[in-house]
Amino acid sequence: MDHDEQKKAIYERLSPRRKKFIDKIGFAKWDPFQEPKHPIEIRRDVTKRTAQELFRAFFDANEIQEYSNAYGRGVYEVCMGVFSRDERFRGVFDFCLWYDQQLKEKGIRPEDVWER
């Protein structure tokens, strides 16, 4: 069975509602054999890590075993913002680099910022 015959056979087995959708986009344009899109977890950043690998690497590198839900959500949001190249997180990233430099110039440890 060749490609066109397979395509027609697939079309014939579809529900009337699905056929209507395909008729709307055009049978010739419809490709039932197209490759699925890659899920987000397969995407990699400039360090060649997935979002989940980057997230875990952060906690491992900083030896963070216990953290609040808010802290974890914050790390995850920044991680996903970096992955999607969201300008909002570029601002957060740039500010954090700048602020870290300000603290170093004044001899203040970053962990002292969060002490009450």
Backbone as CSV, one residue per row, in Angstrom:
resi,resn,N_x,N_y,N_z,CA_x,CA_y,CA_z,C_x,C_y,C_z
1,MET,0.856,-1.181,0.000,0.000,0.000,0.000,0.897,1.237,0.000
2,ASP,0.690,2.119,-0.945,1.537,3.312,-1.019,1.018,4.415,-0.092
3,HIS,1.773,5.488,-0.053,1.505,6.610,0.856,0.100,7.168,0.676
4,ASP,-0.323,7.431,-0.564,-1.649,8.015,-0.824,-2.776,7.077,-0.416
5,GLU,-2.590,5.789,-0.652,-3.617,4.812,-0.261,-3.743,4.745,1.268
6,GLN,-2.601,4.801,1.956,-2.620,4.788,3.419,-3.326,6.037,3.958
7,LYS,-3.034,7.173,3.355,-3.642,8.432,3.769,-5.158,8.354,3.613
8,LYS,-5.630,7.848,2.459,-7.069,7.737,2.198,-7.710,6.764,3.179
9,ALA,-7.029,5.639,3.469,-7.556,4.647,4.404,-7.698,5.246,5.806
10,ILE,-6.720,6.028,6.222,-6.789,6.690,7.537,-7.966,7.652,7.563
11,TYR,-8.109,8.435,6.496,-9.195,9.415,6.408,-10.559,8.725,6.506
12,GLU,-10.714,7.618,5.831,-12.001,6.900,5.815,-12.386,6.366,7.196
13,ARG,-11.407,6.075,8.049,-11.690,5.546,9.386,-11.968,6.633,10.419
14,LEU,-11.776,7.884,10.056,-11.980,8.976,10.999,-13.456,9.247,11.263
15,SER,-13.704,9.900,12.391,-15.068,10.293,12.735,-15.503,11.431,11.809
16,PRO,-16.815,11.610,11.628,-17.292,12.703,10.769,-16.782,14.077,11.222
17,ARG,-16.683,14.269,12.516,-16.201,15.555,13.043,-14.745,15.802,12.638
18,ARG,-13.923,14.789,12.749,-12.506,14.923,12.382,-12.363,15.126,10.871
19,LYS,-13.194,14.403,10.086,-13.176,14.573,8.617,-13.512,16.017,8.251
20,LYS,-14.470,16.593,8.963,-14.866,17.971,8.702,-13.689,18.920,8.925
21,PHE,-12.922,18.689,9.984,-11.739,19.503,10.270,-10.718,19.374,9.136
22,ILE,-10.488,18.158,8.699,-9.508,17.928,7.629,-9.986,18.552,6.326
23,ASP,-11.277,18.457,6.057,-11.830,19.087,4.846,-11.630,20.600,4.892
24,LYS,-11.706,21.169,6.091,-11.531,22.614,6.249,-10.095,23.034,5.919
25,ILE,-9.098,22.261,6.388,-7.704,22.616,6.097,-7.269,22.132,4.716
26,GLY,-8.008,21.166,4.184,-7.696,20.628,2.860,-7.018,19.277,2.951
27,PHE,-7.588,18.307,2.265,-7.053,16.948,2.295,-5.609,16.917,1.812
28,ALA,-5.284,17.712,0.802,-3.927,17.729,0.242,-2.905,18.256,1.258
29,LYS,-3.309,19.207,2.096,-2.390,19.776,3.099,-2.256,18.899,4.341
30,TRP,-3.250,18.066,4.584,-3.278,17.213,5.762,-2.197,16.141,5.675
31,ASP,-1.398,16.011,6.735,-0.341,14.997,6.760,-0.494,14.141,8.010
32,PRO,-1.121,12.963,7.871,-1.300,12.103,9.039,-0.004,11.412,9.470
33,PHE,1.061,11.587,8.699,2.327,10.909,8.988,3.384,11.836,9.566
34,GLN,3.016,13.078,9.875,4.013,14.029,10.365,4.555,13.601,11.726
35,GLU,5.816,13.955,11.950,6.494,13.631,13.205,5.884,14.459,14.339
36,PRO,5.762,13.885,15.522,5.248,14.668,16.651,6.234,15.747,17.061
37,LYS,5.715,16.821,17.627,6.568,17.893,18.124,7.288,17.415,19.376
38,HIS,8.502,17.928,19.577,9.270,17.535,20.747,8.688,18.192,21.998
39,PRO,8.526,17.418,23.045,8.042,18.017,24.295,9.087,18.957,24.874
40,ILE,8.654,19.834,25.762,9.532,20.849,26.330,10.739,20.245,27.049
41,GLU,10.577,19.065,27.636,11.673,18.479,28.396,12.863,18.075,27.533
42,ILE,12.689,17.982,26.223,13.803,17.606,25.354,14.624,18.835,24.974
43,ARG,14.025,20.013,25.082,14.769,21.228,24.766,15.935,21.395,25.731
44,ARG,17.005,21.972,25.231,18.189,22.170,26.061,18.632,23.620,25.977
45,ASP,19.247,24.088,27.049,19.729,25.469,27.083,21.156,25.524,26.540
46,VAL,21.801,26.655,26.686,23.160,26.824,26.159,24.179,25.930,26.869
47,THR,23.844,25.427,28.063,24.742,24.511,28.773,24.432,23.052,28.441
48,LYS,23.524,22.844,27.481,23.140,21.502,27.000,22.374,20.689,28.041
49,ARG,21.646,21.388,28.925,20.850,20.702,29.938,19.370,20.996,29.738
50,THR,18.533,20.038,30.109,17.093,20.261,30.087,16.731,21.154,31.264
51,ALA,15.501,21.639,31.275,15.049,22.485,32.380,15.140,21.719,33.698
52,GLN,14.729,20.467,33.697,14.773,19.667,34.923,16.215,19.440,35.374
53,GLU,17.130,19.177,34.431,18.536,18.987,34.794,19.132,20.270,35.376
54,LEU,18.782,21.401,34.793,19.268,22.686,35.276,18.750,22.965,36.685
55,PHE,17.474,22.691,36.893,16.827,22.874,38.191,17.540,22.031,39.255
56,ARG,17.749,20.743,38.977,18.408,19.846,39.929,19.859,20.245,40.154
57,ALA,20.559,20.639,39.087,21.966,21.028,39.200,22.125,22.214,40.141
58,PHE,21.176,23.150,40.089,21.226,24.314,40.980,21.192,23.871,42.440
59,PHE,20.244,22.996,42.767,20.104,22.542,44.153,21.289,21.686,44.576
60,ASP,21.783,20.850,43.672,22.944,20.005,44.002,24.199,20.840,44.219
61,ALA,24.431,21.806,43.315,25.638,22.635,43.405,25.651,23.463,44.684
62,ASN,24.501,23.859,45.141,24.406,24.681,46.344,24.090,23.852,47.586
63,GLU,24.091,22.537,47.415,23.829,21.595,48.505,22.554,21.943,49.267
64,ILE,21.521,22.265,48.521,20.230,22.614,49.115,19.383,21.354,49.159
65,GLN,19.103,20.881,50.369,18.329,19.651,50.539,16.865,19.961,50.868
66,GLU,16.670,20.978,51.672,15.319,21.356,52.086,15.070,22.801,51.681
67,TYR,13.892,23.042,51.131,13.528,24.400,50.728,12.014,24.507,50.706
68,SER,11.537,25.733,50.804,10.092,25.958,50.817,9.529,25.828,49.403
69,ASN,8.226,25.674,49.320,7.554,25.617,48.014,7.776,26.918,47.245
70,ALA,7.734,28.039,47.958,7.922,29.339,47.300,9.322,29.439,46.700
71,TYR,10.312,28.968,47.427,11.696,28.992,46.931,11.827,28.115,45.684
72,GLY,11.291,26.903,45.764,11.348,25.985,44.626,10.629,26.542,43.405
73,ARG,9.460,27.154,43.634,8.714,27.763,42.522,9.508,28.892,41.893
74,GLY,10.173,29.688,42.738,10.982,30.795,42.229,12.108,30.307,41.341
75,VAL,12.815,29.273,41.792,13.905,28.701,40.991,13.348,28.160,39.678
76,TYR,12.226,27.449,39.770,11.623,26.856,38.568,11.169,27.940,37.578
77,GLU,10.554,29.002,38.094,10.090,30.087,37.216,11.250,30.749,36.487
78,VAL,12.341,31.012,37.209,13.504,31.626,36.566,14.098,30.658,35.542
79,CYS,14.168,29.392,35.910,14.688,28.375,34.995,13.871,28.370,33.693
80,MET,12.554,28.343,33.815,11.696,28.326,32.625,11.760,29.653,31.876
81,GLY,11.928,30.761,32.598,12.076,32.063,31.956,13.342,32.146,31.134
82,VAL,14.416,31.561,31.646,15.677,31.514,30.896,15.493,30.641,29.652
83,PHE,14.827,29.508,29.823,14.600,28.599,28.693,13.795,29.250,27.579
84,SER,12.775,29.992,27.962,11.912,30.614,26.947,12.437,31.970,26.493
85,ARG,13.554,32.401,27.070,14.178,33.690,26.753,13.197,34.852,26.967
86,ASP,12.447,34.753,28.053,11.474,35.772,28.430,12.220,37.012,28.932
87,GLU,11.923,38.165,28.354,12.618,39.418,28.715,12.456,39.765,30.188
88,ARG,11.343,39.391,30.784,11.122,39.662,32.206,12.229,39.014,33.034
89,PHE,12.581,37.776,32.696,13.594,37.068,33.453,14.997,37.527,33.081
90,ARG,15.162,38.101,31.923,16.440,38.723,31.568,16.696,39.887,32.513
91,GLY,15.631,40.648,32.807,15.746,41.745,33.766,16.098,41.248,35.154
92,VAL,15.454,40.161,35.585,15.741,39.575,36.895,17.198,39.114,36.941
93,PHE,17.626,38.434,35.897,18.991,37.918,35.810,20.010,39.054,35.859
94,ASP,19.794,40.086,35.031,20.718,41.222,35.001,20.772,41.926,36.350
95,PHE,19.618,42.107,36.985,19.585,42.749,38.294,20.367,41.925,39.321
96,CYS,20.160,40.607,39.325,20.851,39.751,40.290,22.364,39.812,40.118
97,LEU,22.834,39.832,38.868,24.277,39.958,38.630,24.792,41.295,39.156
98,TRP,24.050,42.359,38.853,24.442,43.692,39.310,24.444,43.772,40.830
99,TYR,23.386,43.270,41.467,23.260,43.343,42.919,24.343,42.523,43.614
100,ASP,24.670,41.358,43.051,25.741,40.544,43.603,27.057,41.326,43.595
101,GLN,27.307,42.041,42.511,28.521,42.864,42.423,28.499,43.990,43.464
102,GLN,27.336,44.608,43.666,27.200,45.662,44.670,27.516,45.127,46.064
103,LEU,27.009,43.946,46.381,27.270,43.342,47.687,28.757,43.056,47.874
104,LYS,29.394,42.523,46.840,30.829,42.227,46.916,31.642,43.494,47.158
105,GLU,31.285,44.572,46.472,32.007,45.839,46.631,31.885,46.386,48.051
106,LYS,30.785,46.099,48.703,30.558,46.594,50.064,30.943,45.563,51.125
107,GLY,31.456,44.407,50.692,31.882,43.373,51.629,30.742,42.674,52.338
108,ILE,29.593,42.630,51.710,28.417,41.985,52.311,28.213,40.621,51.650
109,ARG,27.999,39.613,52.486,27.744,38.275,51.951,26.303,38.192,51.459
110,PRO,26.037,37.525,50.313,24.666,37.413,49.795,23.688,36.817,50.794
111,GLU,24.138,35.846,51.586,23.218,35.217,52.560,22.795,36.193,53.657
112,ASP,23.605,37.274,53.898,23.248,38.267,54.913,22.044,39.107,54.482
113,VAL,21.761,39.161,53.188,20.618,39.925,52.668,19.321,39.332,53.209
114,TRP,19.274,38.019,53.372,18.034,37.354,53.740,17.867,37.143,55.243
115,GLU,18.911,37.451,56.023,18.783,37.315,57.473,17.937,38.465,58.014
116,ARG,17.176,38.163,59.030,16.292,39.187,59.607,16.787,39.621,60.941
